[in-house]
Amino acid sequence: MTYDDVRAIALELPGVEEGTSYGTAALKVRGKLFVRLKEDGETIVLRTDEFERSHLMQSHPKMFYITDHYRDYPWVLVRLRAVRRPTIKALIEGAWTRVAPRALRVKA
């Protein structure tokens, strides 16, 4: 997977807009960040929750991880080279659901 693949998947969802966050490409819904490209260009930062993040990191530690910076926040790091399209599509949809307003979620 590449960031372009992630971008294409996300742009199929209602209300997704492109922007930047910390100087890198980002995807947002009404200004709320749900995915951004890390500075290495090979990893994305993805909105999640504590339960899902724990499960992902335990199940697939080569794919999902965090750094100390993200430890106390609802984000997981995803190695794009290691993840498959069906997995990232489901995770992007989940991240979008966490930040999208109800009116947009009803349309999806």
N, C-alpha and C positions, 0 to 999 in steps of 0.2 A: 504494500500500500504506500501511497504517497500523500502529501498534503493536498494535492490536486484531487485525488480520489475522495478524501475526507470532505473537502470543499464541495464537490459535486453532490455527494450524498446529503450534506447539510442544506444546500441550497434548494433541495426538493421540498423541504419543510416550510410551512407558512411563516412569514415574517422574518426569515433569516436575512441578516445583513452582514456584509463584509466590513471589517475595520482593522484596527491594530490594537495590540495590548503589549506593553513592555517592548515596543519597537518591532514586534513580529506580527504576522498575519493572524487575524482572529475572526471568529464567527460569533455573532450576537443576535439576540432577539430583543427588540426595543431597548437597545443599549446594554442589555445584560449578557455578559460573557458566558459562553458555554463550551467553547473550544478555542485553543490558541496553539500556534506552532511555537515550540521551544526554540531557543537561539541556535541549537545544533542543527536545525532543519530536518531532523530525523525522528523527532519525538513530538507528540502533542500532549497538551495539558487538557484534561477532559473533566467536566463537572460530573460529580457522582455523589454518593452518600457513604457514610462510614461502613455500613454493612456490605454494600456492593464492592467498595474498594478493598476491604479485607478479604472478601471472597475471591476477587480477581487476582490479588497479589499472592494469595495462598495457592490458588489453582494453577496460575500461569506466571510464575515469578520472572520468567525471561521476557514476557510481554508487558507486564504491568508492575510499576514500582512507584515509590515516592522518594523525595529527598527531605531533609529536615525542614526545609522551607515550607513544604506542603503538609507536614505532619498534622497540624491542627486545623486544616481547612478541607472542605469537601471536594478535593481534586485528586485525580490519579494521573500518572504519567504513562503514556502508551508508546511503545517502540513500534513505529509504523512498519518496519521490515518484518516484524514477527507476527503481526495480527492479520487475520483474514477478513475479507469483505463482509460476510454475514455477521461476524462478531462486532466489527467496528460500526456497521450500520445500526445494529441494535443498541450499542452504547451511545452513539450519536443521538438516536431518537430518545433515549432515556435522559441524556443530558439536556436536550432541547425541552423535554417535558418538565424538567425541574425549574426552568427559568421562563418558559413561555406563559403569557397570561392565559387565563381560562378561555377567553374568547377565541384565541388561536388554537388552543388544544382541542376545542370542540370541532373546529373545521378540519383537523388533521385526520 
